Amino acid sequence: MKIRRALVSVSSKWHLEPFVRGLVELGVEIVSTGGTLRFLREVGLPVTSVSDVTGFPEMMDGRVKTLHPAIHAGILADRAVHEHMKTIQGMGIEPIDMVVVNLYPFEETAEKRGVTEAEVIENIDIGGPTLVRAAAKNFTGVAVVVDPHRYDSVLRELRRNEGALSLETRRALALEAFHHTAHYDFAIASWFNAQEGDFPPYIMWDFAKVQDLRYGENPHQRGAYYADVLGRKHLLSAVPQLHGAQLSFNNLLDLDSGRRLVQEFTLPCCVIIKHNNPCGVALAEDITLAYEKALACDPMSAFGGVIVVNRPVDESLARAISANFVEVLFAPAFLEEALEILTQKPDIRLLVDEERRRHPRGLLDMKRVMGGVLVQDRDSEVESRDTMSVVTSRHPTEAEWGDLVFAWRVAKHVKSNAIVLAKDLMTIGIGAGQMSRVDSSRIAVQKARHPLTGCACASDAFFPFTDALEVVVDAGAACVIHPGGSKRDDEVTRYAEEKGLAMVVTGRRHFRH
């Protein structure tokens, strides 16, 4: 389809001049409005005013300018329907073959500090989305361009085809256009939603595809990763992959768990994740030692795991990691000598954390259920020692306090029921995802490869009975931290007193399902 006449009305003038100049050189007549008209005339391009086409001036400070039959009939007339073309010809209306529109900057305006409601409302575009939707609906006869990044490719095709665009291109442009207007309405509705409170009557999410994945949870399932369009940052934002195979669905689930857990600590920290649970976490004076301590917790489970560290990977750490099979290694940087070692392993995925922005507060988590979603606040709260209570006569020593707080922060990221045993700022036994807290306690003890005498125990929820506590105490635990709140708290505390334990209560539960 040859492009003979184009309507151009844009908010963003980025890269507009060379695009329109290219259209003019191909013999395309340009019709424009308001600020776009002035801009194009100032750069010396021939432009016809919309008012000259409609016979009406732009009204109400530009609120009404393109909402006219002379414009929309020219866009919506189906070129394949003889009666449509006969009708507009009889009315003296010329077809419009291309619509170039981007919308009022609603999102940018709404995000400004101190912006008034009136300013936000005024930046709700009406005519623009109407033009876009009309052109996209009639893509068999009209091309619609909403993304300035498309200008170059569209112009190249027009030049290559003597001013014509293929049906395939027009269909692709229509798809982009409908997504563009859908997102625009989503952003407006989200702004109104925000005025209603934390959990408004309607919730909408808009996601953009980031990348295809190697496969889903299993090889027979396809997978892709989409990011929240309104999110300030996402799991893979500013995260280049330096080496390795394509990421899988499970890689990203484990990476998300590892990133959330490592953010609990400022000391050099290593987290090893397997099947969405930590199988080793440690803090140390240097990152290589932190890795060695984390690996020592459960080296068998760490096979094929995802490793997240909060310090650059140097030669020492690279040599230690390269001795094992690792799916993903995520770090803030990789030194050159470390890359030389790690890239000799063809499948290890090396990801660099270049994201320095913080997550905004008030983020919501979503879990899919049959026919709907469950929405909750993200569990981002971090309890500090001064908010906790010691409920036994024996208080923890300073070393025990360190292990208790460390174990507690790890337990928050372990699937419930969760029991974490720790000593010297490293996990030595983790029991995860069991229906019984007693079973989680037994698993934590059974998996321990280090002596448990004097270790700290963290439980993500209260001990409803003493049975689970008895398992870890018999194995050697000397201090315990849990939320409290059970009807039998007194009984549990008495047991701790009898055994000479130091018991700390946090007052807050951290289930993770």
C-alpha positions in Angstrom: 0.0 0.0 0.0 1.4 3.3 -1.1 1.5 6.1 1.5 0.3 9.4 0.0 -1.1 11.3 2.9 -0.1 11.3 6.6 -1.5 12.8 9.7 1.2 13.7 12.2 0.3 14.9 15.7 2.8 14.0 18.4 3.7 15.0 22.0 7.3 13.9 21.8 9.2 15.5 18.9 12.2 13.2 19.3 13.6 12.2 15.9 10.5 13.7 14.2 12.1 16.1 11.8 14.2 13.5 9.8 11.3 11.1 9.7 8.8 13.7 8.3 11.4 15.1 6.0 11.9 11.6 4.6 8.1 11.3 4.1 8.0 14.6 2.2 10.9 13.5 0.0 8.8 10.5 -1.0 5.9 12.8 -2.0 3.7 12.3 1.1 1.4 15.1 2.0 1.6 16.0 5.7 -1.4 17.1 7.8 -0.7 18.3 11.3 -2.0 20.0 14.5 -1.0 22.6 17.1 2.5 22.3 18.4 3.5 19.7 15.9 2.4 21.9 13.0 4.4 24.8 14.4 7.5 22.6 14.9 7.4 21.2 11.4 6.9 24.6 9.8 9.8 26.0 11.8 12.2 23.4 10.4 11.0 24.3 6.9 8.7 21.4 6.1 5.5 21.9 4.1 2.5 21.0 6.3 -1.3 21.4 5.9 -3.2 22.4 9.0 -5.9 20.1 10.3 -8.1 23.2 10.6 -7.8 23.7 6.8 -9.0 20.1 6.3 -11.9 20.2 8.7 -13.0 23.8 8.2 -13.1 24.3 12.0 -10.5 25.9 14.2 -8.8 24.0 17.0 -11.0 24.6 20.1 -10.8 24.6 23.9 -7.0 25.0 24.2 -6.5 22.1 21.8 -8.9 19.7 23.5 -10.9 19.4 20.2 -9.0 19.4 16.9 -9.0 16.1 15.2 -12.4 14.8 16.4 -14.1 15.5 13.0 -15.6 13.3 10.2 -13.2 14.9 7.7 -10.3 13.3 9.7 -11.9 10.0 10.9 -13.7 9.2 7.8 -10.4 9.5 5.9 -8.8 7.1 8.4 -11.7 4.6 8.8 -12.9 4.2 5.2 -12.2 0.6 4.2 -10.3 0.8 0.9 -11.8 -2.6 -0.1 -15.4 -1.5 0.3 -16.6 0.5 -2.8 -19.4 2.2 -0.9 -16.9 3.6 1.8 -14.7 5.1 -0.9 -17.6 6.4 -2.9 -19.0 8.1 0.3 -15.9 9.9 1.3 -15.3 11.0 -2.3 -18.8 12.4 -2.5 -18.1 14.3 0.8 -14.9 15.7 -0.6 -12.9 13.8 2.1 -9.4 12.5 1.2 -8.1 9.2 2.6 -5.4 9.3 5.2 -2.9 6.5 4.7 -0.7 7.0 7.7 -1.2 8.2 11.3 1.8 9.2 13.3 0.8 9.9 16.9 2.3 9.7 20.4 0.2 10.7 23.3 0.2 13.4 26.0 2.8 12.6 28.7 0.4 11.4 31.3 2.8 9.1 33.2 5.6 11.6 33.3 3.2 14.3 34.5 1.6 12.1 37.2 5.0 11.1 38.6 6.2 14.7 39.1 6.5 15.9 42.6 3.9 18.5 43.6 1.8 18.0 40.5 -1.9 19.0 40.9 -4.8 16.9 40.1 -5.9 19.4 37.4 -2.5 19.1 35.7 -2.7 15.3 35.7 -6.3 15.4 34.3 -5.3 17.8 31.6 -2.7 15.3 30.4 -5.3 12.7 29.6 -5.2 12.5 25.8 -8.6 12.0 24.1 -8.1 12.7 20.4 -4.7 10.9 20.2 -6.0 7.5 21.3 -9.0 7.9 19.1 -6.8 8.5 16.1 -4.5 5.6 17.0 -7.4 3.1 17.5 -9.1 4.1 14.3 -5.9 3.7 12.3 -5.1 0.4 14.0 -8.5 -1.0 13.3 -8.2 -0.2 9.6 -4.6 -1.4 9.3 -5.4 -3.1 6.0 -5.5 0.4 4.5 -3.7 2.6 7.1 -0.3 2.5 8.8 -0.1 3.8 12.4 3.2 4.7 14.0 3.2 5.3 17.8 6.8 4.6 18.7 9.5 7.1 17.5 12.0 4.2 17.6 10.0 2.8 14.6 10.7 5.9 12.4 13.9 4.6 10.9 12.7 1.1 10.0 9.4 2.5 8.5 11.3 5.0 6.5 13.7 2.4 5.2 10.9 0.2 4.0 9.1 3.1 2.3 12.3 4.0 0.5 12.9 0.4 -0.5 9.4 -0.1 -1.8 8.9 3.3 -3.6 6.7 4.7 -0.8 4.7 1.6 0.0 4.4 -0.4 3.3 3.6 -4.2 3.4 0.5 -5.6 5.0 2.8 -7.5 7.4 4.4 -4.2 8.6 1.0 -2.5 8.9 -0.3 -5.4 11.0 2.7 -5.3 13.3 2.3 -1.5 13.7 -1.4 -2.0 14.6 -0.4 -4.5 17.3 2.0 -2.0 18.8 -0.7 0.7 18.6 -3.3 -1.3 20.5 -0.8 -2.1 23.1 0.2 1.5 23.3 -3.4 2.7 23.9 -4.1 -0.2 26.3 -1.1 0.8 28.4 -2.1 4.4 28.3 -5.5 3.6 29.7 -4.0 1.3 32.2 -1.7 4.0 33.5 -4.6 6.4 33.8 -6.8 3.8 35.6 -3.9 3.0 37.9 -3.5 6.6 38.8 -7.2 6.8 39.7 -6.8 3.5 41.6 -4.0 5.0 43.7 -6.4 7.7 44.9 -8.7 4.9 46.3 -6.3 3.4 48.8 -3.9 0.5 49.1 -6.3 -2.2 47.8 -8.7 -0.5 45.4 -11.8 -2.0 43.8 -9.9 -2.9 40.7 -6.2 -4.0 40.2 -4.6 -4.0 36.8 -1.1 -5.1 35.8 0.7 -4.4 32.6 3.7 -6.5 31.7 6.2 -6.2 28.9 8.2 -9.1 27.6 11.9 -9.1 28.7 13.1 -12.3 27.1 12.2 -15.8 26.2 13.4 -18.5 28.5 15.1 -21.8 27.8 11.9 -23.6 29.1 9.4 -23.4 31.9 9.5 -25.3 35.1 9.9 -28.5 33.0 11.4 -28.9 29.5 8.0 -29.7 28.0 6.7 -26.3 29.2 7.5 -23.1 27.3 8.6 -20.1 29.3 9.1 -16.3 29.0 9.9 -13.5 31.5 7.7 -10.4 31.6 8.4 -7.3 33.7 5.9 -4.9 35.3 5.8 -1.9 33.0 5.2 0.5 35.9 7.9 -1.1 38.0 10.9 1.1 38.8 13.2 -1.9 38.3 12.8 -5.7 37.9 14.7 -8.9 38.3 16.8 -8.5 35.2 16.9 -4.7 34.9 20.5 -3.6 34.4 21.7 -7.2 34.6 23.8 -8.1 31.6 24.6 -11.8 31.0 28.3 -12.2 30.3 28.4 -15.9 29.6 26.5 -19.2 29.6 23.4 -20.8 28.3 20.0 -19.2 28.0 18.2 -18.7 31.4 15.4 -20.9 32.4 12.2 -20.4 34.3 13.6 -22.1 37.4 16.9 -20.1 37.1 14.9 -16.9 37.5 12.8 -18.1 40.4 15.9 -19.1 42.3 17.7 -15.9 41.3 14.8 -13.9 42.7 15.0 -15.8 46.0 18.8 -15.3 46.2 18.6 -11.6 45.5 16.0 -11.0 48.1 18.0 -13.0 50.7 21.4 -11.4 50.1 19.8 -8.0 50.5 19.2 -8.7 54.1 23.0 -8.3 54.8 25.7 -5.7 54.3 28.7 -7.9 55.3 30.3 -10.1 52.6 27.5 -12.6 52.0 27.0 -15.7 49.8 23.7 -17.4 49.2 23.2 -20.7 47.4 19.7 -21.4 46.2 18.3 -24.8 45.1 14.6 -25.3 44.2 13.7 -21.9 45.5 15.2 -22.5 49.0 18.6 -21.6 50.4 20.8 -24.6 50.9 23.6 -22.5 52.3 24.1 -19.0 53.5 27.1 -17.4 55.2 28.7 -14.1 56.2 32.5 -13.7 56.5 35.3 -11.2 56.3 35.8 -11.9 52.6 33.6 -13.3 49.9 35.6 -16.4 49.2 35.3 -17.5 52.8 31.6 -16.7 52.8 31.2 -19.0 49.7 33.2 -21.8 51.3 31.1 -21.6 54.5 27.8 -21.5 52.6 28.8 -24.5 50.5 29.8 -26.4 53.6 26.3 -26.3 54.9 25.0 -28.7 52.2 27.4 -29.3 49.4 25.3 -32.1 47.9 22.2 -29.9 47.5 24.4 -27.0 46.2 25.2 -29.1 43.1 23.6 -27.2 40.1 22.5 -24.3 42.3 22.2 -20.6 41.9 24.8 -18.5 43.7 24.3 -14.9 44.7 27.1 -12.8 46.2 27.2 -9.2 47.2 30.9 -8.6 46.5 32.8 -8.7 43.1 34.0 -12.1 42.0 37.8 -12.2 42.1 40.3 -14.9 41.1 40.1 -16.7 44.5 36.3 -17.0 44.4 36.3 -18.0 40.8 38.7 -20.9 41.4 36.6 -22.1 44.3 33.3 -21.9 42.4 34.8 -23.4 39.2 35.4 -26.7 41.1 31.6 -27.3 41.3 28.7 -27.4 38.9 26.8 -24.1 39.1 23.8 -23.0 37.1 23.9 -19.2 37.7 26.4 -16.9 39.4 25.1 -13.4 40.2 27.5 -10.7 41.5 28.0 -6.9 41.4 31.1 -7.4 39.2 33.5 -9.9 37.8 37.3 -9.2 37.7 39.0 -10.0 34.4 41.0 -12.9 35.9 37.8 -14.4 37.3 36.1 -14.3 33.9 39.1 -16.1 32.4 38.5 -19.0 34.8 34.7 -19.1 34.9 34.2 -18.8 31.1 36.0 -22.1 30.6 32.8 -23.7 31.9 30.5 -23.5 29.0 27.1 -23.6 30.8 27.5 -21.4 33.8 25.5 -18.3 33.5 27.3 -15.2 34.7 25.1 -12.3 35.5 26.2 -8.8 36.6 24.2 -6.7 39.0 24.5 -3.2 37.6 21.2 -2.0 39.1 21.8 0.6 41.8 18.2 1.9 42.2 16.3 0.8 45.3 12.9 -0.8 45.3 10.2 1.7 46.2 8.3 0.9 49.3 4.8 -0.4 49.2 5.3 -3.0 46.5 2.7 -5.7 46.2 3.2 -9.4 45.6 0.9 -11.4 43.5 0.2 -15.2 43.5 -1.8 -16.8 40.8 -4.7 -19.1 41.9 -7.5 -20.7 39.9 -9.4 -17.9 38.2 -7.8 -15.0 40.0 -4.9 -13.7 42.0 -4.0 -13.2 45.7 -2.4 -9.8 46.4 -0.4 -8.9 49.5 2.2 -6.4 50.7 5.7 -7.7 50.0 7.3 -9.1 53.2 10.1 -6.6 53.2 10.2 -5.8 56.9 13.5 -6.5 58.7 13.4 -6.9 62.5 16.4 -5.6 64.4 17.7 -6.8 67.8 16.2 -3.9 69.7 12.7 -4.8 68.7 13.0 -8.4 70.0 12.4 -9.7 73.5 14.3 -12.2 75.6 11.8 -14.4 77.4 14.2 -16.6 79.4 16.3 -15.8 82.4 19.4 -16.6 80.3 20.2 -13.9 77.8 22.1 -14.7 74.6 25.8 -13.9 74.5 26.9 -11.4 71.8 28.0 -14.3 69.5 24.6 -16.0 70.0 22.8 -12.7 69.2 24.7 -12.5 66.0 23.8 -16.1 65.0 20.2 -15.7 66.1 19.6 -12.5 64.0 21.4 -14.1 61.1 19.3 -17.3 61.3 16.1 -15.3 61.7 16.8 -13.3 58.5 17.6 -16.5 56.6 14.4 -18.3 57.9 12.3 -15.5 56.4 13.4 -16.7 52.9 13.0 -20.5 53.5 9.7 -22.2 52.5 7.4 -22.9 55.5 7.6 -24.7 57.8 11.1 -23.4 58.1 13.8 -24.3 60.7 17.3 -22.8 60.3 20.3 -23.9 62.4 23.3 -21.5 62.4 26.7 -21.0 64.0 29.4 -18.5 63.4 27.2 -16.7 60.9 26.7 -19.6 58.6 23.8 -22.0 58.2 24.6 -25.6 59.2 21.2 -27.1 58.8 18.0 -26.0 57.0 14.7 -27.8 57.1 12.3 -26.4 54.5 8.8 -26.8 53.1 7.5 -29.5 55.4 3.9 -29.9 56.6 5.1 -30.5 60.1 7.5 -28.2 62.0 8.8 -31.4 63.8 9.8 -32.8 60.4 11.5 -29.6 59.4 13.5 -29.7 62.7 14.5 -33.3 62.0 15.6 -32.5 58.5 17.6 -29.5 59.6 19.4 -31.7 62.2 19.9 -34.6 59.7 21.4 -32.4 57.0 23.9 -30.8 59.4 27.5 -31.6 58.5 28.9 -29.7 61.4 28.7 -30.2 65.2 25.4 -28.6 66.4 26.5 -28.0 70.0 26.0 -24.4 70.8 24.1 -23.5 67.6 21.3 -21.1 67.2 17.8 -22.2 65.9 15.4 -19.9 64.1 11.7 -20.9 63.4 9.7 -18.8 60.9 6.5 -19.3 63.1 5.9 -20.1 66.8 6.4 -23.5 68.3 2.8 -24.8 69.0 4.3 -27.6 71.2 7.7 -28.4 72.6 8.2 -31.4 70.2 10.0 -29.5 67.4 12.1 -27.6 69.9 13.0 -30.9 71.6 14.5 -32.2 68.4 16.9 -29.3 67.9 17.8 -29.0 71.6 18.6 -32.7 71.8 20.9 -32.1 68.8 22.8 -29.3 70.7 21.0 -26.0 70.0 21.7 -23.5 72.8 19.6 -20.5 71.8 16.3 -20.1 69.9 14.5 -17.4 68.1 10.8 -17.5 67.0 7.8 -15.2 66.7 5.9 -16.3 69.7 2.1 -16.0 69.9 1.1 -19.7 70.6 -1.4 -20.6 73.2 1.4 -22.7 74.7 4.1 -20.1 74.7 4.4 -20.4 78.5 4.9 -24.2 78.1 7.5 -23.7 75.4 9.3 -21.0 77.5 9.3 -23.2 80.6 10.9 -26.0 78.5 13.6 -23.5 77.4 14.3 -22.5 81.0 14.6 -26.1 82.0 17.2 -26.7 79.3 19.1 -23.5 80.0 18.4 -22.1 76.6 18.3 -18.4 75.7 15.0 -17.8 73.9 14.2 -14.7 71.9 10.7 -13.7 70.6 10.3 -11.4 67.6 6.5 -10.8 67.7 6.3 -11.2 63.9 5.9 -14.3 61.7 7.5 -14.9 58.3 5.6 -17.7 56.5 6.7 -18.2 52.9 4.4 -20.3 50.7 
